[in-house]
């Protein structure tokens, strides 16, 4: 298990400097320099990690990915511990660790610094502690569950969904007596104490997380419900799909695993709930790894012949290759851009490309301004990924300060009151231009790669029609997509965005 965990970590660290920053990493890097107890779209833990990494290891891509790799090593190790709790011997434990390391959801969380990394660790750790609690009935484990839950709240609010699902599972399938303990309340108090700062931030800021959830549900639309169940097979990987399904079924049917049925019930409840509310299919990823560990015990007991062991090993290897190609930068970025299949399936890689080229082209627009205009110019980017990229690479090209109105990037600062020239990147010309006396196009972002921001327009806007103190409130927005029309933005009766 140690060797498997170390191998996964070595691979992640070896590839950490390839391609470029993920769009969310660019945001987290900037938020790390604006530490707070919370942000519009996430709790504070990931921003704190970004700050520590850039301070200790340097402001580089590889440095930002050290902690995600280490957290993934923990996920792989704990998956083996789950197999052991379920009675799996050495082979089952190693297979569980290897299968976890070969899964898409694991490599996705381990390669880039997003909320997925610490969130996945807390989910898998909570799954292990829950199964251990059900096996040993040691009520003191509630304290550990509370501590992990508190840390999970600081990483991502999603862990509340896991707690709700496990509660429904144990109330439905038992054993309910584990809930009759004073240690449960002590654990709940510990979780509340650790997670309180993030919750209090949400309360004092009007619960922006609820607005974010509504925006996400709207952005996903009805298609997410249709694709939800098929997507479950992709989260782990097609070749290891039968393994976690075997774990799901065995936890429900095996007499010796009767005490653990709540885990499978929790997963089924979570699937139904997320489909109803329009949640993202990948929200089940952490619980799927727990089922994968259970299925690994089943596979180890099934693989009693050379043929069966070879079949299990082949599935593991094929899944690892598929996951690595889709989630890790193992191929040149141009291959992901030129191959039709990889362009669709490997979009995660394309979200990490062409940021330096984008910045260089914005710098050309900046240099086209007169020396006097450059003195009072700023850059406004439509979304935080663009803003984060220009903040990271802009100083190399002499770009002025970069601002964005999306989510908490809007709280990182606004242009000074004497700013009268704005280089706008990725905005709608008609809607954004209505806020300034003049706005003229200055080309678009050109790249051979099919990245999401290819074709993004550049504008040079002069002389805002209102003071920045009033203008900024109209440039801020929460969500993933622009929810308002140009007419609504121009009317300024409500906040808007400029995609």
ABEGO torsion letter per residue (X at the ends): XAAAAAAAAAAAAAAAABEBBBAAAAAAAAAAABBBABBAABBAAAAAAAAAAAAAAEBBAAAAAAAAAAAAAAAAAAAAAAAAAAGBBAAAAAAAAAAAAABAAAAAAAABBBAAAAAAAAAAAAAAAAAAAAAAGBAAAAAAAAAAAAAAAAABAAAAAAAAAAAAAAAAAOBAAAABBAAAAAAAAAAAAAAAAAAAAAAAAGGAAAAAAAAAAAAAEAAAAAAAAAAAAAAAEAAAAAAAAAAAAAAAABAAAAAAAAAAAAAAAAAAAAAAAGBBAAAAAAAAAAAAAAAAAAAAAABABAAAAAAAAAAAAAAAAAAAAAABBABBAAAAAABAAAAAAAAAAAAABGAAAAAAAAAAAAAABBAAAAAABBBBBABAAAAAAAAAAAAAAGBBBBBBABEAAAAAEBBBAABABBBBBGBBAAAAAAABABBBBAEBBBBABBBAABGBBBBBBBGBABBAAAAAAAABBBEABBABBAAAAAAGABBBBBX
